[in-house]
Amino acid sequence: MKKQVFKFIAKMNKIALPSYTKKGLDISKASKIQLAIIGWKSFVTQNSLN
């Protein structure tokens, strides 16, 4: 059940949140909000794969 929820959230993230890898964002120059989005997306991805 938990895995399915995180897979759904990951799909919504892909639609709603920007992809910084496609934009070529340098992490050392990222703002706090951009770092928070990157962290959130990685958290959701890790939980959807486990």
N, CA and C atoms as a LAMMPS dump frame, in Angstrom:
ITEM: TIMESTEP
0
ITEM: NUMBER OF ATOMS
150
ITEM: BOX BOUNDS ff ff ff
-5.0000000000000000e+02 5.0000000000000000e+02
-5.0000000000000000e+02 5.0000000000000000e+02
-5.0000000000000000e+02 5.0000000000000000e+02
ITEM: ATOMS id mol type element x y z
1 1 1 N 0.826 -1.197 0
2 1 2 C 0 0 0
3 1 3 C 0.867 1.256 0
4 2 1 N 1.861 1.3 0.879
5 2 2 C 2.734 2.464 0.982
6 2 3 C 3.488 2.7 -0.333
7 3 1 N 3.925 1.626 -0.943
8 3 2 C 4.675 1.734 -2.2
9 3 3 C 3.786 2.306 -3.302
10 4 1 N 2.547 1.903 -3.348
11 4 2 C 1.622 2.4 -4.36
12 4 3 C 1.358 3.895 -4.182
13 5 1 N 1.272 4.329 -2.934
14 5 2 C 1.049 5.752 -2.661
15 5 3 C 2.238 6.567 -3.145
16 6 1 N 3.441 6.093 -2.857
17 6 2 C 4.623 6.82 -3.284
18 6 3 C 4.79 6.796 -4.802
19 7 1 N 4.369 5.731 -5.456
20 7 2 C 4.414 5.701 -6.919
21 7 3 C 3.458 6.732 -7.501
22 8 1 N 2.288 6.879 -6.893
23 8 2 C 1.334 7.885 -7.342
24 8 3 C 1.887 9.29 -7.122
25 9 1 N 2.485 9.52 -5.95
26 9 2 C 3.078 10.828 -5.657
27 9 3 C 4.212 11.125 -6.636
28 10 1 N 4.998 10.116 -6.995
29 10 2 C 6.093 10.308 -7.949
30 10 3 C 5.558 10.733 -9.311
31 11 1 N 4.448 10.163 -9.732
32 11 2 C 3.845 10.549 -11.01
33 11 3 C 3.345 11.999 -10.963
34 12 1 N 2.761 12.381 -9.842
35 12 2 C 2.289 13.759 -9.687
36 12 3 C 3.469 14.738 -9.652
37 13 1 N 4.555 14.339 -8.996
38 13 2 C 5.75 15.181 -8.968
39 13 3 C 6.302 15.41 -10.366
40 14 1 N 6.275 14.366 -11.168
41 14 2 C 6.803 14.477 -12.532
42 14 3 C 5.99 15.474 -13.347
43 15 1 N 4.708 15.532 -13.095
44 15 2 C 3.838 16.458 -13.811
45 15 3 C 3.968 17.881 -13.259
46 16 1 N 3.962 18.014 -11.947
47 16 2 C 3.841 19.328 -11.323
48 16 3 C 5.165 20.038 -11.057
49 17 1 N 6.212 19.295 -10.718
50 17 2 C 7.464 19.926 -10.318
51 17 3 C 8.451 19.979 -11.482
52 18 1 N 9.291 21.002 -11.502
53 18 2 C 10.25 21.136 -12.604
54 18 3 C 11.367 20.1 -12.526
55 19 1 N 11.922 19.774 -13.682
56 19 2 C 13.06 18.861 -13.76
57 19 3 C 14.332 19.693 -13.883
58 20 1 N 15.111 19.71 -12.825
59 20 2 C 16.317 20.525 -12.83
60 20 3 C 17.461 19.864 -13.58
61 21 1 N 17.415 18.563 -13.777
62 21 2 C 18.478 17.913 -14.538
63 21 3 C 18.37 18.269 -16.012
64 22 1 N 17.167 18.398 -16.511
65 22 2 C 16.975 18.79 -17.909
66 22 3 C 17.383 20.239 -18.143
67 23 1 N 17.235 21.058 -17.108
68 23 2 C 17.607 22.462 -17.22
69 23 3 C 19.101 22.688 -16.982
70 24 1 N 19.802 21.662 -16.509
71 24 2 C 21.233 21.787 -16.267
72 24 3 C 21.56 22.629 -15.047
73 25 1 N 20.766 22.507 -13.998
74 25 2 C 20.977 23.282 -12.783
75 25 3 C 22.224 22.817 -12.056
76 26 1 N 23.062 23.767 -11.663
77 26 2 C 24.23 23.466 -10.847
78 26 3 C 23.784 23.47 -9.386
79 27 1 N 23.952 22.352 -8.697
80 27 2 C 23.447 22.219 -7.333
81 27 3 C 24.114 23.215 -6.384
82 28 1 N 25.358 23.551 -6.633
83 28 2 C 26.048 24.495 -5.75
84 28 3 C 25.463 25.908 -5.872
85 29 1 N 24.75 26.183 -6.952
86 29 2 C 24.146 27.503 -7.146
87 29 3 C 22.634 27.481 -6.955
88 30 1 N 22.093 26.37 -6.513
89 30 2 C 20.644 26.233 -6.355
90 30 3 C 20.161 26.982 -5.113
91 31 1 N 18.942 27.5 -5.201
92 31 2 C 18.345 28.185 -4.055
93 31 3 C 17.828 27.141 -3.056
94 32 1 N 17.402 27.629 -1.906
95 32 2 C 16.89 26.733 -0.857
96 32 3 C 15.635 26.005 -1.324
97 33 1 N 14.788 26.685 -2.052
98 33 2 C 13.553 26.058 -2.544
99 33 3 C 13.885 24.979 -3.562
100 34 1 N 14.826 25.249 -4.447
101 34 2 C 15.225 24.251 -5.44
102 34 3 C 15.837 23.03 -4.756
103 35 1 N 16.649 23.254 -3.721
104 35 2 C 17.223 22.133 -2.985
105 35 3 C 16.149 21.322 -2.264
106 36 1 N 15.134 22.015 -1.754
107 36 2 C 14.028 21.316 -1.088
108 36 3 C 13.257 20.456 -2.083
109 37 1 N 13.036 20.96 -3.284
110 37 2 C 12.328 20.195 -4.314
111 37 3 C 13.149 18.987 -4.728
112 38 1 N 14.447 19.153 -4.886
113 38 2 C 15.328 18.036 -5.237
114 38 3 C 15.299 16.981 -4.143
115 39 1 N 15.361 17.413 -2.896
116 39 2 C 15.302 16.482 -1.771
117 39 3 C 13.986 15.738 -1.691
118 40 1 N 12.879 16.448 -1.896
119 40 2 C 11.559 15.827 -1.869
120 40 3 C 11.419 14.778 -2.965
121 41 1 N 11.87 15.136 -4.183
122 41 2 C 11.758 14.203 -5.296
123 41 3 C 12.608 12.957 -5.069
124 42 1 N 13.789 13.119 -4.485
125 42 2 C 14.63 11.954 -4.214
126 42 3 C 14.032 11.09 -3.105
127 43 1 N 13.437 11.719 -2.091
128 43 2 C 12.776 10.976 -1.008
129 43 3 C 11.63 10.129 -1.549
130 44 1 N 10.804 10.724 -2.394
131 44 2 C 9.664 10.011 -2.961
132 44 3 C 10.143 8.877 -3.876
133 45 1 N 11.166 9.156 -4.674
134 45 2 C 11.685 8.131 -5.58
135 45 3 C 12.243 6.949 -4.804
136 46 1 N 13 7.211 -3.763
137 46 2 C 13.563 6.118 -2.964
138 46 3 C 12.471 5.284 -2.315
139 47 1 N 11.431 5.908 -1.81
140 47 2 C 10.356 5.157 -1.173
141 47 3 C 9.479 4.425 -2.177
142 48 1 N 9.395 4.911 -3.399
143 48 2 C 8.59 4.187 -4.386
144 48 3 C 9.334 2.979 -4.944
145 49 1 N 10.653 2.972 -4.834
146 49 2 C 11.439 1.85 -5.327
147 49 3 C 11.629 0.754 -4.294
148 50 1 N 11.547 1.093 -3.019
149 50 2 C 11.744 0.093 -1.956
150 50 3 C 10.54 -0.776 -1.747
